[in-house]
Amino acid sequence: MTTIQEQVSRYGYVTEKVSEHIDLIAEINRLKIEKNAVILAHYYVDGAIQDLADYIGDSLGLSQQAAATEAEMIVFCGVHFMGETAKILSPNKKVVIPDMNAGCSLADSAPADKFAAFKAQHPDHIVISYINCSAEIKALTDIVCTSSNALQIVESLPKDQKIIFAPDANLGRYVAQKTGRDMVLWDGACIVHIDISREKLAQLRVEHPDALLIAHPECKEDILLQSDFVSSTTGLLKFVKASNHQKFIVATEAGILHKMKESVPGKKLIPAPGSDNNTCACSECPYMKMNTLEKVYNALRYEQPEIHVPEDIRLKAYGSLERMLELSKGI
C-alpha cells in the first residue's frame, strides 16, 4: 500500500480511487468549506470543473482573485505554471493542483538554463516574458506580460529600448508587428494553437462564409492575418458577448466554448479545427484535460500535489509581475 506522497511522487497526482457512491460535486463543495479553500478554473478545463469553481478566467486574473480572498488553500484547476503564479502572489496560502503532470508545452519550450544563456548573449536587452512560463523564467524576466496587455507593456518602454520577448514567438511576432518594435524572440510555441489546421480552417470558412474568425495571438501568423479579431481568451469572450454578429469560428483552445455558450446561448460558435493528428475535431490541450473531478476531490481531501516555489525564485518572479502591474495601471 503506497502512501499519498508516494502516489504523488510516482504518478503526479493522488491515485486513491474514489467510490462510485460518492457525490463528487457535493463532496468537493463540502471539503472546500471545511478547509477554507478556493477553487480556480481556467477557461480551458472541463466544463464540469468550471461549473463548480469559485472563479473562472485567465491565469493571472485567477491568481489575483485568490490572493484577495481569505482562503487558506488554493486549488488551481489548470496547468503547473498557473499554480506557481498563484504561489508567487500568495506565498502564505497552500496551493495545490489536481495533477502535477499537467504541464504546458509553451512553458516547457523555455528551459531556464538555456534561456539564461540566451539572455546572457543580449546583455543590453530588457526581458519581457509572457505569463505562460515557469517561475524560473519569470525570475529571469524584467517585466511579465499577458496576452491582454503585451502591446501596452511594450509600447510603455522607450522606442530605443532593446527587448527580448519570450517564450511565445507567435505572440511576440504579433506584438512586434503591431508596435513596430524590433524584438529578439525566443522560439517557443503552444502546441494547441499551432496545431490549428490551415486546410480545415479554410474549408470551414467556405462552409460558413458569414462567420467571423476570432483568434488568440498564440496562433500562427497566417491565421492571425486572416482573423477578424485577435485578442486574449478573456478578450475573445468579451468580443463575442458585445458583437451583433451571430456566428463565430473560434481559434483557440476549445474549452473556452463552454463559457461562451453560457454567455451567448443564441449565437453559433464553431471551434477551429485541429490537425489530422488531433483526436478531436477542435483544438484541445491534453494537459488541461488532465484535470478531472476525481482529481480535484483528491487534491482537496489530501491537500496534494502541492506547489512549492523556492523563496529566492519567488521574490524575483514577484518583482517581474509587480512591474507589469505597475505599468498596466489604467490599461
N, C-alpha and C positions, 0 to 999 in steps of 0.2 A: 504494500500500500504506500504510494508516494504521498509526500506532504504537499500542501498547496504551493509552497515556494518551489519545490522540485518540479511541480507541474508547470509553473510559470517559466522556470529556467529551461525546461526541456521543450515546451510547446509554444511558449509566448503568451499563454492565457491559462486560466483555471479550467481544467478539463472535467471537473466534477459534473457528473451527469445530473440534470435536473429532472425530477419526477414529472411524468406527463400529467399528473393530477394537480400540479401547481399552476395557479393562475399567474403567469409571469408578470403581466402588467400590474395586477393588484399587488403582488409581492414587491415589485420594483418601487411602486409608489409608497408602500409601507416602509421599506428599508430606507428610502430617500428621507422620509420624515424622521425615522428613528436615528439615522446617522447624520442628520443635518447636512444633507448633500444637495448639490445642484447638478442637474443633468443637462449637458450641452450637446446639441446635434448639428453637425454640418449639413448643409443642403444636399450633399451627395450621398448620405447614408440612407438606408432603407426607410420607406415611408412610415412603417410601424414604429420605428425608433423616433422619428421626427414628431410623431403624434403624441408621444408621452414625454418629450423633452420639455424642460422649463424654458429653454431658449433655443431658437433655431437661427442659423445665419452663417456668415463667413467666419473664418478662424479668428481674426483679430477682434472683431466685434463681440464674439462669444467670450473670449478671454477677458475682455474689458468688463462685460456684464457680470461674469463670475467674480471678478475681483471686487466689484462693487457690492456684492451680497455679503450676508453674514454667515454664509455656508462654511462649514469646516472642511468639506470634501467636495472636489470637482470630479465628476465622471464625464470625460470628454469622448463623445462618440464621433470619431473622425479618424485621423491618422497621427502617427507618432509626433511629428514636428508641432502639431497643434497642441498636444498635451504639454510639450516642452514650453510653448509660448504661454500657456496658462500658468505653468510653474514659474516662469520668469517674472510674470506680473503678480503672482500670488504665492510667494515663497513660503508663507506660513500655513497655507492650505495643503491638504493631501490631494494629489492629483493622480487619478487612475484612468486607464483606458481599457476598453474591453479586450483588445488583442495587441500585444506588444509587437507582433509581426506586421501590423497594419502600417506599413511604411509609406513612402511616397517616391515615385520614380524621379520626380523633379528634384526633391531634396537629396536623393541618393546620387544624382548626377554631379554633385559638387562635394567630393570628399574633402574634408578640412585640410589635410596635409597638402594635397595637390593645389587647392585653392590658395593656401598660404604662400606656396611657391610662386603661383601665378601673380598674386598680389605684389610679391617682392620684386617682380620684373617691371612693375609700374609704380615706383615709389612716389611719383608726383600726382597720382590719381586718387580721388575720393571713391570709396566703395559704396554703391547703393545696391542693396540686396532685396529682392522680392521676399516677402514674409514666408513664402513656401520654401523654407530652407531650415537646416538643422540649427540647434543652439550654438554649435561651434562656428558655423558660418556667420550667424548673427554677431558673434563675439569678434569676428574679423571684419565686421562691417561698420562703416561710419554712420549710415542712415538706412534704416529699413523702409520699405515702401509696400503698399498694397496695389492691386490692380486698379483700385478706385482712385488712389492719389499719386500714382507713379509719375504722371505727366506734371502735376503741380510740384512735386518734390524736385524733379529735375529742373523745371523752369525757375524754381526759387534760388538756384545756385548761379553764381556769375557765369557769363557765357564763355569765359576763357578757362573755367574750371574743368580739368580733365576728369573723366568719370569711367570707372569700371562698373558695369551692370551685371548682376548675377542673380540667380543661376539660370533664369529662363531666357534663352536667346530670342524666342519669338516675341515675348513681351518687350524685351529690350529693343529689338528692331522696330517694333511698333512705336515705342516711346521716342526713339531716335528720329523716326520719320515725322512724327507729329511735332516734335520740338525743334527739329533741325540741328540737334546736337550730334557730334561725332563721338560715340561712346565705344569703349572696348567691351565686347560682350563675351561672357563665359558661355560656352556651348552646351547648355543644359536644356532639357525639354521634358514636358509631361506626356507620358505615353498615351494618355486618354485623348488629349487634344490634338496630338499629331497623328493619331490613328484614324481620324475622320477621313473617310474615303472621298476623294475628289470626284471620281467617276459616279459613285452612287449619289453623291450630293447633286451633281449636275442633272442626273436623271430625276431626282426628287423635285428639283426646281422646274423641270419641264412638266412634271405631273401636277405641280401646284404653283402655277405662274403668278397667282395672286397672294402668295405668302411672302412675308418679309423674312429675310435671313438675318438673324441676330447671332453674334458670336463673342466668345471670350477671347481676349487678346493673347492667350497662350496658344491659340490655333495658328496654323501655318499661314505665311504671308499671303498666299494666293486666295485663301478662304477669307481672310480679313479684308482684302481689297474688293471682293465682290459682296461683302456684307452691307446690309442697310444700316446696321447699328452695331457698334463694338463697345463692350463695357464689362465690368466685373460681374460676378454672379448676382450680387445684390442689384447692380445697375440694370442687368437684363430683366430681373424680376420687376423692378420699378417701371421699366420701359413698357413691358407687356401690359401692366396694370393701367398705365396712363394713356397708352396708344388707342386711337379709334379703330385701328386695324383689327381684323378678326382672325387672321391666320398667320402663324409664325413657324419657321424652321429654326430650331434652337441648337446652335453649335457649341455645346459644352457637355459636361457630364450629365447623363440623363436623370440623375437623382433630383435635379432642380425642378423637373416637371411635376413632381408631387406637390410642391408648394405653389407652383404656378397654376396648376389646375384648381387648387383650392381658392386661389386669389381671383382667377378669371374663368369660372366654370363654363361660361358660354363661348369661350374662344377655342379655336383649333390650334393645338400645339403638337408639332411634329419633331421628334428627336433627329438630329443629324446622324446619318448612318456611319457605323464603324466599318473597318476593313473586313475582308473575307475571313480573316483570322479571328475576328470577334464573334463569340457565340451568340451575341445579342444583335438585334437589328439597329441598335443605337450604340453610343459610346458610354461604356461603364467602367468605373475604376475598380479593379479587383481588390484593391486594398480597402477602399471604403466599404465594400461588400463583406469584408471580414467581420464587421460589426453586426452582431445578432442580438436578439432579445435575451437569449440564454446567457451570452457572454456579458451583457450589461448587468443582468441579475447577479451573476457570479462575481463581477467586478465590485458591485455594491456590497454583496454579502461578505466577501473575503478581503475587500479593500486591496485587491491585486488585479493586474500588474500595476505597480506604482511607478510614476515618472520621477526620476531624480536628475537634477542638473547641478553639477559642481558649482559652488558659490563663485569662484573666480570667473567661470564662464558665464554664469547667470548675470553677474554685475556688468560685465562688458556687453552682453546681449541686451540687457535692460537699457544701457546707455544708448544703443543704436535705435531701440524702439522709442525711447524718450525723445530723441532728436527728431524722429519722424512726427511724433505727436505735437511737438512744438512747432515744426514747420507746417503742419497740417491745420493749425488753428484757422478757422474761418473757411476751410475748404468745403 
